[in-house]
Amino acid sequence: MRSCFDKIRVMIITMLFLSSVVFCLSIKVGIYDDYPMCYMENDTPKGFYVDILKYIASKEKWDLVFVHDKWEKLLDMLERGEVDALAAIAYTAEREKIYDFNNEPFISNWGVVVAKKQLSSIFELSGLTVALVKKDVYAERFLKMLEEFHVDIKVVWVDDYEEVMGYIDKGKAYAGVVSRFSSALESHKHSCVETPIIFAPVDLKMAFKKGARINSQIVPIIDRYLKEMKSQKGSVYWESLSRYLEVPFRMPEWLKLLIQISIGSIAFLLIILIILKKLVNVRTRELLQRTEELQRANQQINAMNEQIKSLYNELQETFDRFQDIMVLTSQVGTFEASEKEFLENVLNMALKLVPKVKYGSVSLVKGDRWVFIAAKGHDIEKLKNLPLKREYAIVSIDSTKIVDRIMDKDRMLMPSELLEEFSNAVKPIKSTIISPLKFGGKLIGFFSLDIPEGSEEVFTEQDIEIVDRFSRIISGFYAARRYIEVEGKFHKNVAIALVKALESYDPYMKGHSERVAQYSTNLAENLRLEKSMIRKIYWAGLVHDIGKIIVPRSVLNKAGKLTEEEYEIVKKHALKGYEILLGVEGMEEIAKIVKHHHERWDGKGYPDGLKGEQIPIESRIIALSDAFDAMTSARPYRDPLPVEKALNEIMENKETQFDPNLADAFVQMIMSRSA
Ligand SMILES: [Fe+2]
């Protein structure tokens, strides 16, 4: 019984083993390099056919064995039964005679001519070398087509489509025939283009060894799966197809070239741009540096200009002050400016030099009186008329000093009613610099400058110094004036004494010199000549005939006409007067006027025969006065001429004896006086 069970057990195991052998079908499939249909990558079979067959095998539990080899060899192996099936083979009637095929095509395909350069027709291939794959259906159809169109080519046989394109790369063939998939997916890797020459559309199927028993088991299953998969979107069929057969975008050569040129151009432009930018940066930096340098230089120049301008202004101001001081000091020793004029000049200048000062005054003490002579800001007319006594002034002041609230001091000294009038005449004062004016060690007056009430300014030591200087100038003015007065009186007295002596010598000359001096002075004043010149004219008029002292009395008092010798003696009086006066210090200019008082406008006078404006104007004026007075005075040999006649005489002799303009002015002066 037990042996019976054992037998049954062995039988079951054997059956199970046999059944497993029957269900686990082993199929050898030949594949060759025909990307993307089938190919080997790193010893692993891949491709569209491989995906589908693997899927079917996994479902049907087939044991698939892929045998990779050359196309031509695989065809032989299939014939010999060394492989059960061959993938990616185009179905043709001729091939069906040799192999069995499944019914449902895997995919449709066609042949394409690829070439070194673009072609438009097969006739262009005439005489050229074309690479074809051995036993390839497209190669066969292509040769048949060429034959039909009588196109002769040179054929070079290769093993697969990859080699076809490799031959074109190497120049071993001009063109070649490949499947459309191969062309679409591989030609871009090679130096060949796909031409529009396409032909031989075929269905790609699987071939099986003719009449093999296994065919009936697997072919219907493959067909069934193919149909099912084709009908289902998303199936392995479509998934694999889209993965492999999605034709990559192939950029046209012209576009590639254009892009390359564009990239090249852009790169070139970028490089140029970078270089230019660097250059611009360098130049910009340089320019900025230069600009900064220029700005600095400009600022320096501006600063220097400002400095120069300020120095110039200072210099100008200093020069102006110097000029003012020169004018002032020149006025000190002359009678050119009146006292009032001079003091006003001093006050104006002091106010200019000390801008904080707005008012000022000069006052003198004369006997027991205190008199205001000039003022700025204060009412000088009112001040002049006030009956101020010497004691109202701060007579105790000994040197230049600052006195604040000077009116408070005055208040103590003046009677109240006078103080009120005084206060009305002066502006309110905050601070004063007061300086005593002295002459011969005695106080003669005051010079004062005032800062007005309400001002923030205060006096400094420098201000005291300035006021002190002005005070000295004013004192100097009075000293000089006093000296000149004294000296002048002395000179005048001496001159008059001399003239009187001369007149006693020549009684007909009595009063003549003083009248000539007076006529001449009047004419000079009418002509608005300078004061110093008028003064000289007066003096010269007074002493013009002083030289007659050397003329003998007999000649001077001769009643008849003078002899030539006598006249020559008389003529010498001009030169002699000159010599006498030249010996007196300070009378040099008067001497020169005296010397030429007998010159004539036409040059016929004496002693030098000067002509026109060569003759000093003072001498020309005295000549007119001298002639007029001589004509209108009695002489030992004639009565005096009437004024009118004398004037006619002058008019008749103008331009010969007299300066015509001066003669007109003189006549006009006398006539207006007579009228
Ligand atoms: Fe004379």
Boltz pocket constraint, residues with backbone or C-beta under 6 A from the ligand:
constraints:
  - pocket:
      binder: B
      contacts: [[A, 544], [A, 545], [A, 597], [A, 598], [A, 626]]
      max_distance: 6.0
